[in-house]
Amino acid sequence: MKFCDACGGILIPKMGSNGTELECRSCKAVYRVESEDLKISAKHSEKTTARINILEKDKTGLPITEILCNKCGHKNAYWWMQQTRSGDEPETRFFKCTKCGNTWREYD
């Protein structure tokens, strides 16, 4: 990392009319690069993927409570809370049966 002689600001590499140059972020002073040690390359990727958070089948990290599963009648389920509506509304409680994997929600 190099710093500006005039103001001490960080020098950022850029492509100039005479090749690679270093420009101060603060005072915009430009320094010519003497050696070929500094090279600028740009990499651009068109791939953009949306991230979707999926809760894994293994819920061992979640707490368990006693609640009746309406599908299989089992009495234990994992539970977690998530904000699904606007910020001034209460969170929604989700449950997932530890036996059959049935998932349901409970509103306040």
C-alpha positions as CSV (number, residue, x, y, z in Angstrom):
1,M,0.0,0.0,0.0
2,K,1.3,3.4,-0.9
3,F,0.5,6.8,0.5
4,C,0.4,10.4,-0.9
5,D,3.6,12.5,-0.3
6,A,1.5,15.7,-0.1
7,C,-1.4,14.7,2.2
8,G,-0.7,11.2,3.4
9,G,-3.9,9.8,1.8
10,I,-4.1,6.3,0.4
11,L,-3.1,5.9,-3.3
12,I,-5.5,3.9,-5.4
13,P,-4.3,2.3,-8.7
14,K,-6.0,3.3,-11.9
15,M,-5.4,3.1,-15.7
16,G,-4.2,6.5,-17.0
17,S,-3.2,7.8,-20.4
18,N,0.4,6.6,-19.8
19,G,-0.4,3.2,-18.3
20,T,-0.9,2.4,-14.6
21,E,-1.0,5.4,-12.2
22,L,-1.7,5.9,-8.5
23,E,-4.2,8.5,-7.5
24,C,-4.7,10.0,-4.1
25,R,-8.2,9.5,-2.7
26,S,-8.0,12.8,-0.8
27,C,-6.2,15.4,-2.9
28,K,-6.4,13.6,-6.3
29,A,-2.6,13.9,-6.8
30,V,-1.5,11.4,-9.5
31,Y,1.8,9.5,-9.3
32,R,3.3,7.6,-12.2
33,V,4.2,3.9,-11.5
34,E,7.9,3.3,-12.2
35,S,8.0,-0.5,-12.1
36,E,6.0,-3.2,-13.7
37,D,5.2,-4.7,-10.2
38,L,1.8,-3.0,-10.2
39,K,-0.8,-4.3,-12.7
40,I,-4.5,-3.6,-12.8
41,S,-7.0,-6.1,-14.0
42,A,-10.7,-6.1,-13.9
43,K,-13.0,-9.1,-13.5
44,H,-16.7,-8.9,-14.1
45,S,-19.2,-11.7,-13.8
46,E,-22.7,-11.6,-15.1
47,K,-23.8,-14.4,-12.9
48,T,-26.1,-13.2,-10.2
49,T,-28.0,-15.7,-8.1
50,A,-30.7,-15.0,-5.5
51,R,-30.0,-16.4,-2.1
52,I,-32.8,-18.2,-0.4
53,N,-32.4,-19.4,3.1
54,I,-33.7,-22.9,3.5
55,L,-34.0,-24.5,6.9
56,E,-32.4,-27.9,6.9
57,K,-34.2,-31.1,7.7
58,D,-31.9,-31.7,10.7
59,K,-33.3,-29.3,13.4
60,T,-31.0,-30.5,16.2
61,G,-29.9,-26.9,16.8
62,L,-33.4,-25.7,17.5
63,P,-35.2,-26.0,20.8
64,I,-38.0,-28.6,21.3
65,T,-41.3,-27.9,22.9
66,E,-44.3,-30.1,23.8
67,I,-47.1,-29.3,21.3
68,L,-49.4,-31.7,19.5
69,C,-48.8,-32.3,15.8
70,N,-52.1,-32.1,14.0
71,K,-50.9,-34.6,11.3
72,C,-49.4,-37.5,13.3
73,G,-50.4,-36.8,16.9
74,H,-46.8,-36.7,18.1
75,K,-46.3,-34.4,21.1
76,N,-42.8,-32.9,20.4
77,A,-41.8,-30.3,17.8
78,Y,-38.9,-28.0,17.1
79,W,-39.8,-24.3,17.2
80,W,-38.5,-21.0,16.0
81,M,-39.8,-17.4,15.6
82,Q,-39.5,-15.3,12.5
83,Q,-40.7,-11.8,11.5
84,T,-43.1,-12.4,8.6
85,R,-45.3,-9.3,8.7
86,S,-44.5,-5.6,9.3
87,G,-42.3,-4.5,12.1
88,D,-45.1,-3.4,14.4
89,E,-46.8,-6.8,14.2
90,P,-45.7,-9.7,16.5
91,E,-43.4,-12.4,15.2
92,T,-44.8,-15.7,13.9
93,R,-44.0,-18.9,15.7
94,F,-43.1,-21.9,13.5
95,F,-43.2,-25.6,14.6
96,K,-41.9,-28.7,13.0
97,C,-42.8,-32.2,14.3
98,T,-39.8,-34.1,15.4
99,K,-41.4,-37.4,14.1
100,C,-43.1,-36.7,10.8
101,G,-41.6,-33.3,9.8
102,N,-44.9,-31.6,9.5
103,T,-44.4,-27.8,9.7
104,W,-47.1,-25.3,10.8
105,R,-47.2,-21.8,12.2
106,E,-48.9,-20.1,15.1
107,Y,-49.9,-16.4,15.0
108,D,-50.5,-14.2,18.1
